[in-house]
Amino acid sequence: MRKKALVVLACCGAFLAAGLQGAAAGSDRTVVCDQNTQTFSGQTTNLIVPIGGYCAIDHATITQNLIVQNGAGTDVTNSSIGYNETLGNDSGATLGNSTIGHDVKVGFHGFFGAGLARIGHDLIATHAGSIQIGSTGPPPDGANGRVTVGHDVIVDGSPGPPDPSAFVFDSLCDLDVGNDLLMTNRWVTLGFTIGDSTPPFSACVGTQPDTVGHDLVVTNNKALSGFFGPSSLEVGDIQVGNDATFSGNSAVPGGVLEFNDNTIAHDATCSRNTPSITGGLPDDGPNQVGGTNNGCP
């Protein structure tokens, strides 16, 4: 994560602390990450990474909230956050070998990456730039491995009007979702991969299959042409506990839509996709559907 210089108003920490979730009056300890050291360890109630700043958080216990303000960045390792991690607009964060008690919320054009992590309730990304699950980068600094989300993963919308020069992409690999996984209303210029571990091109090669406890919904997404040419949407090797829907998705000529090798306990629905769903490689197999298959390969 690139470090950035910052000038902070002295009142910022006190102002935000007043509205933080679950803090008893007079008992808060809200800390603004020191921009001289750009590090934090130890224990506090709430931690703020200020506008445009950076904080390496390691071996920390934050009993309530981590707030990453607009344009700021953080790398969280070997730590626990008791309630929420909230990312502002144009901010970025990685979460490695760490836990979040409740939600992670990612704002406009934000980046979030996680590996070897647990999120107790929801991961919600609204108009994000990129979501990368299963790895925060190569060792020794990165954390690779299973990410567990207790309730929902919701990735909805894109960062503004379609822009072929933007680097917008996602990979949701090595992921265990307790309830629903939704990827909706999103354009990407470098494609996205959910679970598909088919070599050699998938971003999820070498990972364990994704699992979704209830519904998988992938709808109204567009794979555009970007820096490397036409992009694709790849969804595969996912174990779905209830229903799966892959509908209203599109790719520019030269890009492909893949929805293959999934195991779906109940119904599967595939419709209104352009081009038609196709397996891009010889070992892309059919979906296994326990209930009614409505148009899926």
C-alpha positions in Angstrom: 0.0 0.0 0.0 1.5 3.3 -1.1 2.2 5.7 1.8 0.9 9.3 1.5 1.7 12.5 3.3 -1.1 14.0 5.4 -2.1 17.2 7.3 -4.8 16.4 9.9 -7.1 18.8 11.7 -6.8 18.3 15.4 -10.5 18.1 15.8 -11.1 15.1 13.5 -10.5 12.4 16.0 -12.8 13.9 18.6 -15.6 14.6 16.1 -15.6 11.0 14.7 -15.4 9.4 18.1 -18.7 11.0 19.2 -20.6 9.0 16.6 -18.9 5.6 16.8 -20.9 2.4 17.3 -21.3 1.0 20.8 -18.9 3.2 22.7 -19.9 4.2 26.2 -19.7 7.9 27.1 -16.4 8.6 28.9 -15.0 5.2 28.2 -13.7 5.6 24.6 -10.1 5.7 23.6 -10.0 6.9 20.0 -6.6 7.0 18.4 -5.5 8.7 15.2 -2.7 6.7 13.6 0.6 8.5 14.1 1.6 9.8 10.6 5.3 10.1 11.7 5.6 6.4 12.4 2.6 5.3 10.2 2.2 2.2 12.4 -0.1 1.0 15.2 0.1 -1.9 17.6 -1.4 -2.6 21.0 -4.9 -1.9 22.1 -7.5 0.8 21.6 -11.2 1.2 21.4 -11.3 2.9 18.0 -8.6 3.7 15.4 -8.7 6.3 12.7 -6.5 6.3 9.6 -6.8 10.0 8.6 -7.5 11.5 5.2 -4.8 10.7 2.7 -2.7 8.9 5.4 -1.4 5.4 5.8 -1.1 3.0 8.8 0.5 -0.4 9.1 -1.5 -2.2 11.8 0.1 -5.2 13.3 -0.6 -7.3 16.5 -3.3 -4.9 17.5 -6.6 -5.2 19.3 -9.2 -2.7 18.3 -12.2 -3.4 20.5 -14.7 -1.4 18.4 -14.1 0.2 15.0 -11.3 0.8 12.4 -12.1 3.9 10.2 -10.0 4.4 7.1 -10.9 7.9 5.8 -11.1 9.1 2.2 -7.9 8.5 0.2 -6.2 6.6 3.1 -4.7 3.2 3.2 -3.9 0.5 5.7 -2.5 -3.0 6.0 -3.9 -5.0 8.9 -2.0 -8.1 10.0 -2.2 -10.4 13.0 -4.9 -8.3 14.6 -8.6 -8.2 15.7 -11.2 -5.6 15.2 -14.2 -6.0 17.5 -16.9 -4.4 15.3 -16.6 -2.7 11.9 -13.9 -1.8 9.4 -15.1 1.1 7.3 -13.2 2.3 4.2 -14.0 5.8 2.8 -13.9 6.8 -0.9 -10.7 6.1 -2.8 -9.2 4.3 0.2 -7.6 0.9 0.3 -7.0 -1.9 2.9 -5.6 -5.4 3.2 -6.6 -7.8 6.0 -4.3 -10.7 6.6 -4.4 -13.4 9.4 -6.9 -11.2 11.2 -10.5 -11.0 12.3 -13.4 -8.5 12.0 -16.2 -9.0 14.5 -19.0 -7.6 12.4 -18.8 -5.8 8.9 -16.3 -4.6 6.4 -17.7 -1.7 4.3 -15.9 -0.5 1.2 -16.7 2.9 -0.3 -16.5 4.4 -3.8 -13.4 3.4 -5.8 -12.1 1.6 -2.7 -9.8 -1.4 -2.7 -10.1 -4.3 -0.3 -8.0 -7.4 -0.2 -8.1 -10.3 2.4 -6.4 -13.6 3.0 -6.4 -15.9 6.0 -9.2 -13.8 7.6 -12.6 -14.0 9.2 -15.4 -11.4 8.9 -18.1 -12.1 11.4 -21.1 -10.7 9.5 -21.1 -8.9 6.1 -18.6 -7.7 3.4 -20.3 -4.9 1.6 -18.6 -3.1 -1.3 -20.5 -0.3 -3.0 -19.1 1.1 -6.3 -15.7 -0.3 -5.3 -12.6 -0.3 -7.6 -11.4 -3.8 -6.8 -12.1 -6.6 -4.3 -9.5 -9.3 -4.0 -10.3 -12.3 -1.7 -8.0 -15.2 -0.9 -4.7 -13.4 -0.9 -3.1 -10.1 0.2 0.0 -10.7 -1.9 3.0 -13.1 -1.9 4.9 -14.1 1.2 6.6 -13.1 3.3 4.5 -9.9 3.6 1.3 -11.2 2.2 -1.3 -13.6 3.6 -2.7 -16.3 1.4 -5.6 -18.6 2.4 -9.2 -19.1 3.3 -11.5 -16.1 4.0 -14.7 -16.7 5.9 -17.6 -14.3 5.9 -20.4 -15.2 8.4 -23.3 -13.8 6.6 -23.4 -12.0 3.1 -20.9 -10.8 0.5 -22.4 -8.0 -1.5 -20.4 -6.4 -4.3 -22.7 -3.9 -6.1 -22.1 -1.2 -8.7 -19.0 0.3 -10.3 -16.9 3.5 -9.7 -18.7 5.8 -12.1 -19.5 5.6 -15.8 -17.7 2.9 -17.8 -14.1 3.9 -18.4 -11.9 1.6 -20.6 -8.7 3.2 -19.1 -9.7 2.2 -15.5 -8.3 -0.9 -13.8 -11.5 -2.4 -12.4 -11.4 -6.1 -11.6 -12.3 -8.6 -8.8 -11.2 -12.1 -7.7 -13.3 -13.9 -5.0 -11.2 -17.0 -4.3 -10.8 -19.4 -1.4 -14.0 -17.9 0.1 -16.6 -19.4 2.5 -19.8 -17.3 2.7 -22.4 -18.3 5.4 -25.4 -16.9 3.6 -25.6 -15.1 0.2 -23.0 -14.0 -2.3 -24.1 -11.2 -4.7 -22.1 -9.7 -7.6 -24.4 -7.2 -9.3 -24.6 -4.2 -11.5 -20.9 -4.0 -12.1 -18.7 -3.2 -15.1 -15.1 -4.4 -15.1 -12.2 -3.7 -17.5 -10.0 -6.6 -16.4 -12.8 -9.1 -15.7 -13.8 -10.9 -12.6 -13.3 -14.4 -11.2 -15.5 -16.0 -8.6 -14.2 -19.4 -7.4 -13.1 -20.7 -10.9 -9.8 -22.5 -10.2 -9.4 -23.9 -13.8 -5.8 -23.4 -14.9 -4.0 -21.7 -16.5 -5.8 -18.3 -16.7 -8.1 -18.1 -13.7 -7.1 -15.8 -10.9 -8.1 -18.5 -8.4 -5.8 -21.3 -9.6 -4.6 -23.5 -6.8 -7.3 -22.5 -4.2 -10.0 -24.4 -2.5 -13.5 -24.2 -4.0 -15.7 -21.3 -2.8 -18.7 -22.2 -0.8 -22.0 -20.2 -0.5 -24.4 -21.3 2.3 -27.6 -20.0 0.6 -27.9 -18.1 -2.7 -25.4 -17.1 -5.4 -26.5 -14.2 -7.5 -24.4 -12.8 -10.4 -26.6 -10.4 -12.5 -26.3 -7.4 -14.7 -22.5 -7.3 -14.9 -20.5 -6.1 -18.0 -17.0 -7.3 -19.0 -15.5 -4.4 -21.0 -12.3 -4.1 -23.0 -9.4 -2.6 -21.0 -5.7 -2.4 -20.9 -5.2 -6.0 -21.9 -8.1 -6.1 -24.4 -11.5 -7.8 -24.0 -12.2 -9.1 -20.5 -14.3 -12.0 -19.2 -16.6 -13.0 -16.3 -15.7 -16.4 -14.8 -17.8 -18.2 -12.2 -17.1 -21.8 -11.4 -16.2 -24.5 -8.9 -18.6 -23.1 -6.3 -20.7 -25.2 -3.9 -24.0 -23.4 -3.5 -26.4 -24.5 -0.7 -29.6 -23.2 -2.2 -30.2 -21.4 -5.6 -27.9 -19.9 -8.2 -28.6 -17.2 -10.7 -26.3 -16.0 -13.6 -28.4 -13.6 -15.7 -28.3 -10.3 -17.6 -24.5 -10.4 -17.9 -22.5 -9.4 -21.0 -19.0 -9.3 -22.5 -17.6 -7.4 -25.4 -16.6 -9.4 -28.5 -13.5 -11.5 -27.6 -14.6 -11.8 -24.0 -16.4 -14.8 -22.6 -19.0 -15.6 -19.9 -18.3 -18.8 -17.9 -20.6 -20.4 -15.5 -19.3 -24.0 -15.2 -18.4 -26.8 -12.7 -20.7 -25.5 -10.0 -22.6 -27.8 -7.5 -26.0 -26.2 -6.8 -28.3 -27.9 -4.2 -31.6 -26.5 -5.5 -32.4 -24.4 -8.6 -30.1 -22.8 -11.2 -31.2 -20.0 -13.6 -29.2 -18.6 -16.5 -30.8 -16.1 -18.9 -30.3 -13.0 -20.9 -26.6 -13.4 -21.1 -24.6 -12.0 -24.1 -22.7 -13.9 -25.5 -24.1 -17.2 -24.4 -22.3 -19.0 -21.6 -19.4 -21.0 -22.8 -16.6 -23.1 -21.2 -13.4 -21.4 -22.2 -11.2 -24.5 -21.7 -11.6 -28.2 -22.4 -11.9 -29.1 -18.7 -14.8 -26.7 -18.0 -17.6 -29.1 -17.1 -21.4 -28.9 -16.6 -23.1 -27.6 -13.5 -24.5 -30.2 -11.1 -28.0 -29.0 -10.2 -30.1 -30.7 -7.5 -33.4 -28.9 -8.4 -34.6 -27.3 -11.7 -32.0 -26.2 -14.2 -33.3 -23.2 -16.1 -30.9 -22.7 -19.0 -27.5 -23.3 -17.3 -24.9 -25.4 -19.1 
